[in-house]
Amino acid sequence: MDSPTAFVAVALAAVSWDGTLTRAGSRALRHSLDYRVPFNQMGDAAMIQLFDTLLADLRRDGAPILMARAALQLDPHERCTAFAVAAEIMRSDGPLVAQEQQILLDLAAQLGLDSSDSARILEVMDILHAELICSPVAA
């Protein structure tokens, strides 16, 4: 597994941690790759092949094993970015539930992230995904 594949593997495992790939999670995953090199330079056929391979690995091995294997292939910068993308994707369908929080803690440990780095990333995700409390707009 090369590092781009590992990066997608972490994100895919995060978005389908419970065995379900939701519409919101799928959109968030695709969006997180659409603007990022090298994925924005890949054709549709290459992206489909990448996802088919990773989905087969996911079905065969499960999300925790896929995440662990992928973590070994990423350098420290890629690990931090992969964690941030995983956290954002997991927030795509609403606030984190207890099991999602635990998965992210486990992922941070697998990626060898400093607890202060993972806490800072999760804090930013809380800000990014905060609900807006708006006053009605005057006409």
N, C-alpha and C positions, 0 to 999 in steps of 0.2 A: 504494500500500500504506500503510495507516494503522499507527500504532504497535502496537496490539494484534495485528494480523495479522502484523506484522514480528516481534513477540515469539514468536508461535507458529511462524513460519517458521524462526527460529533454532533453536528446540527441535526441530522436525520434521527439519530438515536434520541436526542433531547425532545424533538417534536413528536416522536412516537413512543415515548417511554412506557406508556400504558398499553401498548399494542394497537393503538388507534391513531390513525393519521387524519386529524380533523381538517376541515376546509380552511379554517383560520391558520392552523399550523402549517399547512401546505403552502398557503399564500405567503406567510411570513418567511418560510424557508426559501421559497423561490425569490422573494424580494431581496433577501439578504445575500443572495448570490448574483442577482441580475446586474448589479453595478460593480462587482468586485472582480478584479483580475485574479485568476485567469478565466473565471467562469463566464464573464461577459464577452470573451473572445471565442468561446466554444459554440459550435453549431448545435442545432436541436438534436441531431442524431447522437452526438457525443454526450450531451447532457442526459438524454434518455438512457444511453448505455451505462453511464456512471450511476444513475439512480437505480436502474435495474439490477446492477451488480450489488450495490449497497443494500437494496431492499432484500435481495436473496440472502446476503450475509446477516442482515437484521433478523429475518425469519428463522434462519438456521441457528444463529448463536444468541440472539437476544440483545437488547439495548446495552446492558452493562458490559458485556464482553466486547461488543463493537466499540463502545466508548473507550474501554481500556486499551484495546489494540490500536485504535486511532491516536490516542494520547501519546503513545510511544514514538509516533512518526512526526510530531510537531515540535518546532523549536520554541523557546520560551515566549517570544513575541506572538507566534501563531497560537500557542496555548491560551494566552490571555485573550486574544481576539476570538478564538473559538468559544471560550467560556462566555464572553459577552454576547456573541451571536446566539448561543444556546439559551442563555438567560432571556434574551429578548424574544426568541421564538416561543419559549415556554410561557411568556407573559402574553402572547398574542391572543389567547382566548380568555383573558381575565387575570385576576390576582392569583398568585401562586398558592396552591394548596399545600398542606403539610408534606405530602409525598413528593411533590415537585421541589419543594425547598430542600428536602433530604437528597434528592437526586442531584441537585445543583451542588450541595455540599460534597457529595461523593465525587462528582465530576471535578470540582476544584481540587480535591485531594489527588485524584488520578492524574490531573494535569500538573500537579506539583505547584499550584498557585499559593502564594502567600495569603493568609487569611485576610489581611488588610486589603489586598488587591481584589479578592473575590467579594468582600463586603462592600468595597467602594463601587464595584461594577453593579452589584445588586441594588445599592442605594441610587445609582443613576437610573437603573431600570424602573425603580419606584417613581422617580421624578418624571421620566419619559412617559410612563403609562398611567400617571395620575389622572383621575377624573377631573374635569373642569366643572367648577360651580359658577355658572354664568347667570347674570341678571338678564331678564328679557330685554331684547333690543327694542328701543323706542322707534316707532315708525316715523 
